Amino acid sequence: MLTGERLRPRENEPRADAGKTHESRRLAGKMRALRRLTALVERLRADGGLLAGARVAFVAESWSAQGATVNGVRFLDVAGGDGADAIAASGGDVVRLSGGSGEDILSLAGMREARADGGAGDDAIAIAARIALHVSGGEGMDVIAVAADAAGDIDGGAGADAISVSAGYAQNIDGGAGDDAVTVVARDVDLVSGGDGADAIVVLADDVWMVDGGADADAITVVARRAENIRGGLGDDSLSVAAAYATVSGGQGDDTIALDVRRGILSFASGDGSDTIALASGARLAIWLADGMAEGMTVERGADGAATLRFAGGESMTILGAAEAEFVSVVSTGAPVTVVVGGAQAARIDAWTLDTRA
């Protein structure tokens, strides 16, 4: 019977090798009774054992030989070769699948810990496990779907990837280079990053530590109880944030930011461009200006209830819904403040206050 304990040959013991007809036939005979064939692979490892160099048919969860059944493999490592591989694994303790080059399909379900690497090519990776420790799409336009109690490092790699994560805890979700679509539904989220490219990011969670669009024009939607650091990054970004508490920054570029926040902080710095902020009725927002930006700032009122902040460096911020907001404050540090209210309109922005703090 084939067991993980004896898969690794001792020194000078013959190894299974695809180039040796006798060894290949012997291996094929032992693997003939596999319960579910899924792919041709280059190596199979269970409980630390290794079959190296042979291309064998693989079944993930169990196999039988002469009436005996082996279940509950503790550690399984399967690698596909060149070409389009389809590899499925279910059950076990720790399972790692590598697709190699080519358009691969990797499926993992029911194990304690799952790891997957699609490699080069347009891959499809589906994981349903307690822990998705590390998942990489590699180069190519990959589709990655993860359902887990905890999701560790999920990396789309280069190419326009579609990543979907449903987890109790999501640690590090990175779209990588390319125009990626990333959706994360979780209780707690540490980091979601779009990377390079024009990314579409959706995060639904209780608590979010950071969402960063990265380079290029990104579309970011966050719905959370608490969203600590929502950043558009470089490019003309579109951000929508609904939260009881949120800190938001559009970053460089002409950004559009929609805020439905009970307590919000919006950071604005030199070089951040001309941003448009849309506030929901009843929003409470503090606008934190970088050092020195308040000097020479003007506030212009519009008949439609909008207000525009203009800065000496050419940056501007137009705030829609200012009249309906419950409270909006402008906070600056390190510079004296001069406020000039321009325009002849009499739109109500009585709730505005201007504050300087050394």
N, C-alpha and C positions, 0 to 999 in steps of 0.2 A: 504494500500500500504506500502511496506517495505521501510523505509527511514533511512538514517544514524542518524538523530537526535534522534530517539527513539530506536536505537539498543541497547544502554546500559541500562539495567534495573535499576530502582531506588532501594533504600535500601528496602529489604524484598519483592521485586517484583520477581516473578518466572523468572528464566533464562532458555534459551534454553539449554537442556541437552540431550546428546545422550542416556542416560540411562532412560529417561522419555518418554514413548511411546506417550503420548498425546502431549507433547511439540515438539517431533520430527515430528509427523504428521502435527501439525500446521505450523511448520517451512517449511516442505516440500511443503505444500499447497501454502504458500506464494512464494516459490521459483520455483514453477512448470512452470511458464511462462518465465523463463530466456531465453534470446535470444541465448546464445551460452554456452553449457556446456563444461567444460574443465577438471575438476578434482574433486576429493573428498578432502576437506580441513578441518582443525580443527577450524578455526575462520575466520570471515569476519568482517572487520572494515571499516566503511565509515563515514566521517565527525566526527571522534572521537568516534562513537558508537562501540559496541562490542557484538558479539555473541560468547559466550565462551563454550567450551566443546562439541559442536555439530559438527558432521561431515555432511557437507552440500555440495551440488553441487554448483559450482562457475562459474559465468560469469563476465568478467572483466569490460566491458565498460558500459553496460546498461542492464536493465531488464524491463519487463512490467507486470503489474497486473491489470486485469479488464479494459484493454484498455489504461491505463496510462503508460507512458514511463518515466523512470528516467535516465538521462544522466549527463555527466560532474561531476562524483564523485570527490570531492576535495581530499580526502585521503582514500586510500584503502590498507589494510594490510591483506595478505592471507598467511597462513602457511599450508603446507602439512604435513602429518603425516609420520609414518614409511611406507616403501615400495616405489615403483616406482610411483611417481606422475607426471602428466602433467598439468601444469597451464599456461594459457595464459591470458594476460591483454592488453587492448588497450584503449587509451584515458585517460582522467582524469588529475589531477594535480600532486599529489604525490602518487606513487604506490610502494608498497614493497611486494615482493614475497619471501617466504622461503620454500625451498623444504623439509627440514628435512632429515632424514636418507633415504637411498635408491637411486636408479638411477633415478634422476628426470630430467624433461624437463621444463624449465622456459622460457617463451617468453613474452617480454614487448615491446610495440610499441605505439608511438603517444602521450605519456604523457610529461608533463613538467619535472618532476623529477622521475627517476627510481632507485630503490634499489633492490638488489637480493642477496640471500644467498642460495647456493646449498646444504649446509650441507654435511654430510658424504655420500659417494657413488660417483660413476662416473656420474657426472651431465653434462647436456648441457644447457647453458644459452645464450639466444640471446636478445639483447637490441637495440632498435632504438628509441631514445628519445632526447629531448633537452639537458638534463643533466643526465648523469649516475653517481650519487653521490657516491654510494658505491656498489661494486659487489665483492662477495667472493665465490670462488668455494668450499671451505672447503676441507675436506679430500677426496682423490680419484683422478682418472684421469679425469679431467674436461675439457670441451670444452667451451670457453667463447668468444663470438663475440659481440663487442660493436660498435655501430655507433651513435655518439652524437656530439652536438656542443661543449660540454665540458665533459671530463671524469675525475672523481675525483679519488677515491681509488679503483683500480682494483687489486684484490689479488687472485692468483690461489690457494693458500693454499698448503697443503701437497699433493704429488703425481705428476706424470708427466702430466702437463697441457698444453693445446694449447690455447693461448690467442691472439686474434686479436682485435685491437683497431683502429678505424678510427674516428678522432675528430679534431675540430679546435684547442682545447687545451687539453693536456693530463697531469694530475698533478702527479700521482703516480701509476705506473704500476709495480707490483711485482709478479714474477712467483712463489715465495715461494719455499719450499723444493721440490726436485725432478728434473728430467731432463725435463725442460720446453721448449716449443717453443713459443716465444713472438714476435709478429709483431705489430709495432705501426706506423701508418701514420697520421701525424698531422702537423699543422702549428707551434705550440709551444709545447715543451715537457719539463717538469720539471725533472722527474726522471723515469728511467726504470731500474729495478733491477732483475737479474736472481735468486738471492737467492742461496741456497744450490743446488748442482746438476750440471750436465753438460748441460748447457742451450744453445739454439740457439736463438739469439736476432737480430732482424732486425728493424732499426728505419729510417724512411724517414721523414724529417721535414725541416722547414726553420731554426728554432732555437732550439737547444738542450742544456739543462743545464747539465744533468748528465746521463750517462749510466754506470752501474756497473754490471759486470758479476757475482760477488760474488765468492763463493767457487767452486772448481773443474774446469775442462777444458771446457771453454765456447767458442762459436763461435759468434762473434759480428760483425755486419755490420751496419755502420752508413753513410747515405748520407744526407748532410745538408749544408745550407749556413754557419752556425756557430755552432760548436760543442764544448762546453766548457770543459767538464770533461768526457772523455771516458776511463774507467778503466776496465782492464781485471780481476783484483782481484787475488785470489789464483788459482793455477793450471796452466797447460800448455795451454794457451789461443791462439785463432786465432782471430785477429782483422783486419777489413778492414774499413778505414775511408776515405771518399771523401768529402772535404769541402773547402770553401774559407779560413776559419780559424778554427783551431782545437787544443785542448790540449789533449794529450793522455798519458796513462801510462799502461804498460802491467802488472805491479805488480809482485808478486812473481811467480816463475815458468819459464819454457823455452817457451817464447811466440813468435809467428809469427805475425808481424804487417805490413800491407800494407797501405801505405799513399799516397794519391793523394791530396796534400794540397798546396794552394798558400801561406799561412802563417801557419806554424805548430810548436808546442812545444811538445817535447817528454821528459817526465821525467823518470829518471833512478836512482835507489837507491840501497844501499847495500842489498844483498839478492835477487835481482830481477832475478837472474839466467842468462842463456845464451839466449839472444833474437836475432831474425833475423828480420831486418827491410828492406822492399822492397819499394823503392821510385819510384814514377812515374816521367817521364821525365818532367823537369821544376819545380819540387817541391822545395819549400823553407822551410827548417827545422832548428830549434834550438834545440839541445840536452842539456837539463838541468840536470846536475849531482848533486847528493846530496853532502852535505858538506864532504870534505875529499876524495871523490872518485877519483878526478883527480890526486891525488898524486900517482906516480908510474904507471900511465896509459900509455899504448903503443898503437900506431896506426900501423896496418899492412896493406899494400896495396896488392891487388890481381890483377892478369893479366886480370881477367874478369871485372875489374872496381869496384870490391867490396872493402870495407875497413872494418877491424875488430878492434874494441876497446877492449882492455883487461885491466882488473882492478886487483889491488893487492889482493882483496878478492876472486878472482876466477871467478867473473862475467865477461861476455863478451857481446858485441853487434856487430853483423855482419850486415853491411849496403850494400844492393844490390842496384845497380843503382846510386851509389854515383857520378860517373863520369857524368851521365846525369842530375843530379839535378842542379838546377840553383844556389842554395846556401845552404850549410850545415855548421852550426857553433856548436862548443862544448863550453858550458858555465858552469863554476863551481864557487862555492863560498867557502870562508873560508879556502883555503889550497893552498900552492904553487903548481905549475904544472911542471911536467917533461914529455916531450913527446919524445918517441923513435919510430922512423919509422922503422919497421922491414921488412925484405924480400928484394929480389933483383929485384923485378918487378918494372916497370916504369909506371904503370897505372896512368892516369891523375886524380888527386884529387886536382887540383890547386884551386878549389873554396872553399876548406876547410879553415876555420880559427879556431884558438884556442884562447879563451878569458877567462880571470879570472876576477871576480868581487868580491871585498871584501864585 
